[in-house]
Structures are given as structure tokens and as C-alpha cells.
Amino acid sequence: MSKDPGPSTPIPDGKLAALAATGTLNRNPAAVVDPPFRGGGFFDPRDLLQLRYEMVRRHRVDAVPVAVTARLFGVSLPTAYQAHAAFEAAGLGGLLPKRRGPKHGHKLTPEILAHIEQRRHERPDWRAGDLLTELHSRFGLTIHRRSLERLLRGKKKRRSRERLALPAGCRRLRGAPQPGG
């Protein structure tokens, strides 16, 4: 006789974790009413990439109207058209979700960057916290500490690369002889 763990024991789902990690987890799988996706098995309503591809394929190959595929796959009509355009432009890769939010340090304007460089030159002992306080009092600007640390770390790397006269994009191999050493 086997013991049933009961409904309170969660079953680990590796695919769910993988979908979440890659940003391809459909946040609303219940909205998908397409019969193959409701039947279980190969078609998974949680897999956003599979959903988008099948939606585009259903229209292009099976000649199902875009409005119908949008309803079946639980997306808005504009989203369905965007998926078609993305697939047309970039193939399967175009169906992958794009990164949300700001793509770069939009608060770090050339003026702010010049000020940071000047302050680092004048006060090399200052840490990120000191610079954050200075930026807030001088410009009324709130920047996340990690963003500033990333910026400062990147500038140090560029300077050391220039000092060692490495061509752009080249990295020195670990254990390789160093110049002057």
C-alpha cells in the first residue's frame, strides 16, 4: 500500500522554476482556453514562448483569424499583432519577452557623470555613500547605491585596461605574464 502525501504537500516543478528564471512564465495561464493547452501533456499554458509561437503558427499555417487566436491564447488583440510582428522581424527570438523598466542609467546624464568624475578626482577617498549624499544635496537626485557602485566599478575597470594598453574588448588570460612583471 502506498501512502498518499495529500494535497498539502507541494510537488516541486522544475519547469515552473525554469520558466520563471528565464522570464517566459505566463502570468495568467487560466486565460488560455485553446483545447490543446487545456488538455495537459506537451502543450503548457504556463510556457509563454510556446503560447506565442503556437498563436502565430495557428494564424499563419491554419489560417485562424488573429482575433480568434488572441481569444484562444488569452491575450489582447494588440498583443497578438505585436507577437506576429516580432516573429516576422526576428523569428522565434522575437517572441521572447523584452526586459521591463529602464534599460540604462537614465538619471546619469553627462552633466551628472562629469560631476562624479570631478568629485572622484578631487576626493579619491570618497565612497559611494558620500557621492550619493553629494548628488542628492546638489542636484536633488536619488540614485540607487548599486547603480552608482556599478558605475564606479566600471570606470575603474576601464582605467586599468587603458593603463595596461589592452586593445578594446580584449581580456588578459589568468596566469598569463603581465607587462612589466
MARMI-911385 format. One record per residue (C-alpha): y, z, x; residue in one letter; residue number from 1. Coordinates in steps of 0.05 Angstrom, whole numbers, plus 5000, padded with zeros to 4 digits. Layout:
<pts>
PT,Y,Z,X,code,pos
PT,Y,Z,X,a,NUM $
...
</pts>
This chain:
<pts>
PT,Y,Z,X,code,pos
PT,5000,5000,5000,m,1 $
PT,5068,4980,5028,s,2 $
PT,5129,5023,5017,k,3 $
PT,5189,4990,4985,d,4 $
PT,5252,5011,5022,p,5 $
PT,5291,5008,4957,g,6 $
PT,5358,4977,4941,p,7 $
PT,5397,5029,4981,s,8 $
PT,5372,5002,5048,t,9 $
PT,5415,4944,5071,p,10 $
PT,5379,4886,5102,i,11 $
PT,5412,4862,5166,p,12 $
PT,5434,4789,5162,d,13 $
PT,5444,4755,5229,g,14 $
PT,5471,4692,5197,k,15 $
PT,5524,4730,5159,l,16 $
PT,5548,4763,5224,a,17 $
PT,5548,4695,5260,a,18 $
PT,5588,4662,5204,l,19 $
PT,5639,4719,5205,a,20 $
PT,5645,4716,5281,a,21 $
PT,5658,4641,5281,t,22 $
PT,5707,4643,5222,g,23 $
PT,5661,4600,5179,t,24 $
PT,5644,4653,5128,l,25 $
PT,5662,4631,5057,n,26 $
PT,5702,4690,5028,r,27 $
PT,5683,4670,4957,n,28 $
PT,5611,4646,4954,p,29 $
PT,5606,4665,4880,a,30 $
PT,5656,4609,4863,a,31 $
PT,5605,4557,4887,v,32 $
PT,5568,4530,4826,v,33 $
PT,5534,4469,4857,d,34 $
PT,5460,4475,4838,p,35 $
PT,5430,4465,4908,p,36 $
PT,5475,4521,4934,f,37 $
PT,5456,4568,4878,r,38 $
PT,5381,4558,4889,g,39 $
PT,5377,4591,4957,g,40 $
PT,5339,4562,5015,g,41 $
PT,5373,4511,5060,f,42 $
PT,5440,4508,5024,f,43 $
PT,5480,4571,5035,d,44 $
PT,5544,4584,4994,p,45 $
PT,5568,4632,5048,r,46 $
PT,5570,4576,5101,d,47 $
PT,5639,4546,5097,l,48 $
PT,5625,4488,5144,l,49 $
PT,5563,4468,5106,q,50 $
PT,5601,4473,5040,l,51 $
PT,5658,4429,5064,r,52 $
PT,5612,4377,5094,y,53 $
PT,5568,4373,5032,e,54 $
PT,5630,4368,4988,m,55 $
PT,5657,4309,5028,v,56 $
PT,5587,4277,5032,r,57 $
PT,5577,4285,4957,r,58 $
PT,5641,4246,4944,h,59 $
PT,5633,4192,4998,r,60 $
PT,5558,4179,4992,v,61 $
PT,5541,4199,4920,d,62 $
PT,5608,4175,4891,a,63 $
PT,5621,4240,4855,v,64 $
PT,5696,4246,4838,p,65 $
PT,5736,4292,4883,v,66 $
PT,5758,4335,4824,a,67 $
PT,5685,4347,4805,v,68 $
PT,5664,4364,4877,t,69 $
PT,5723,4412,4882,a,70 $
PT,5700,4449,4819,r,71 $
PT,5627,4449,4842,l,72 $
PT,5644,4477,4910,f,73 $
PT,5694,4528,4886,g,74 $
PT,5757,4501,4919,v,75 $
PT,5823,4476,4893,s,76 $
PT,5836,4402,4887,l,77 $
PT,5887,4403,4945,p,78 $
PT,5836,4439,4989,t,79 $
PT,5784,4386,4972,a,80 $
PT,5832,4329,4991,y,81 $
PT,5851,4366,5055,q,82 $
PT,5777,4371,5074,a,83 $
PT,5769,4296,5062,h,84 $
PT,5830,4280,5105,a,85 $
PT,5807,4328,5160,a,86 $
PT,5738,4297,5162,f,87 $
PT,5768,4227,5163,e,88 $
PT,5813,4246,5221,a,89 $
PT,5767,4289,5264,a,90 $
PT,5696,4285,5238,g,91 $
PT,5656,4348,5230,l,92 $
PT,5702,4387,5276,g,93 $
PT,5759,4374,5228,g,94 $
PT,5723,4415,5175,l,95 $
PT,5724,4478,5217,l,96 $
PT,5776,4529,5195,p,97 $
PT,5841,4529,5234,k,98 $
PT,5868,4592,5266,r,99 $
PT,5913,4631,5219,r,100 $
PT,5980,4661,5237,g,101 $
PT,6028,4646,5295,p,102 $
PT,5998,4602,5349,k,103 $
PT,6042,4627,5406,h,104 $
PT,6095,4679,5422,g,105 $
PT,6148,4654,5374,h,106 $
PT,6193,4714,5387,k,107 $
PT,6192,4700,5462,l,108 $
PT,6247,4649,5464,t,109 $
PT,6273,4620,5530,p,110 $
PT,6331,4670,5527,e,111 $
PT,6283,4729,5519,i,112 $
PT,6237,4703,5574,l,113 $
PT,6297,4695,5622,a,114 $
PT,6318,4766,5606,h,115 $
PT,6248,4793,5620,i,116 $
PT,6246,4755,5687,e,117 $
PT,6314,4782,5706,q,118 $
PT,6294,4854,5688,r,119 $
PT,6228,4848,5726,r,120 $
PT,6266,4823,5787,h,121 $
PT,6318,4879,5782,e,122 $
PT,6268,4934,5764,r,123 $
PT,6198,4916,5790,p,124 $
PT,6174,4987,5776,d,125 $
PT,6185,4978,5700,w,126 $
PT,6123,4977,5657,r,127 $
PT,6112,4940,5591,a,128 $
PT,6136,5001,5552,g,129 $
PT,6202,5002,5589,d,130 $
PT,6212,4928,5575,l,131 $
PT,6195,4937,5502,l,132 $
PT,6247,4992,5494,t,133 $
PT,6298,4948,5530,e,134 $
PT,6283,4887,5486,l,135 $
PT,6288,4929,5423,h,136 $
PT,6355,4961,5442,s,137 $
PT,6387,4897,5470,r,138 $
PT,6361,4845,5421,f,139 $
PT,6334,4886,5363,g,140 $
PT,6267,4853,5377,l,141 $
PT,6199,4884,5364,t,142 $
PT,6143,4853,5404,i,143 $
PT,6072,4879,5406,h,144 $
PT,6055,4913,5471,r,145 $
PT,5993,4870,5482,r,146 $
PT,6034,4806,5475,s,147 $
PT,6082,4829,5529,l,148 $
PT,6025,4853,5573,e,149 $
PT,5992,4784,5566,r,150 $
PT,6057,4750,5584,l,151 $
PT,6068,4794,5645,l,152 $
PT,5996,4786,5668,r,153 $
PT,6001,4711,5662,g,154 $
PT,6065,4708,5704,k,155 $
PT,6031,4749,5759,k,156 $
PT,5973,4700,5760,k,157 $
PT,6019,4640,5765,r,158 $
PT,6057,4672,5822,r,159 $
PT,5994,4688,5862,s,160 $
PT,5969,4617,5851,r,161 $
PT,6035,4589,5877,e,162 $
PT,6033,4636,5937,r,163 $
PT,5963,4612,5956,l,164 $
PT,5984,4539,5947,a,165 $
PT,5927,4522,5900,l,166 $
PT,5934,4457,5860,p,167 $
PT,5947,4468,5786,a,168 $
PT,5883,4481,5747,g,169 $
PT,5842,4499,5809,c,170 $
PT,5808,4566,5819,r,171 $
PT,5782,4596,5884,r,172 $
PT,5708,4610,5885,l,173 $
PT,5686,4682,5891,r,174 $
PT,5665,4696,5963,g,175 $
PT,5699,4633,5989,a,176 $
PT,5741,4641,6053,p,177 $
PT,5813,4658,6036,q,178 $
PT,5873,4627,6071,p,179 $
PT,5898,4670,6129,g,180 $
PT,5836,4714,6124,g,181 $
</pts>
